[in-house]
Amino acid sequence: MEVIAELLVYHEMASQLDKPSQWTTGGDAPTEKQKAFISTLSAEKGASDVDPSTMNKSEASSKINELKNAETRNPDATAGQPIQHPDSWTTGDDQATGKQTGYIAAMAREAGEKVQTEGMGKTEASKAIGDLKEKTGM
């Protein structure tokens, strides 16, 4: 019975995540990450009339979901600059993620370079990705 009760609580929590209008903080201003993601998605989807500064968190979340499901009109759109500089990341010294090291390996091959990723932290990996992007144009 405990497992069923836990599943019901989990289901209730998960269903609230799908309803931004019911969030306690839904009326607050959108986060910087939400605004940046909306800008990136808007460029990718060709939605030039989207202004995240006029939205609250709930509206921003709904707009993100809408844009994620919209047809891509500009496949060459690129993501903007990171919201935070990698040197200020609180997890910057943590081990680089698999996605980071995989991306580094692919771009290093393209650039004809060898980059040692073993023991690399997230901040160092982010900087290596930036350097390799400039060299490869990827």
Beta strands, then each sheet from edge to edge (+ up, - down):
end
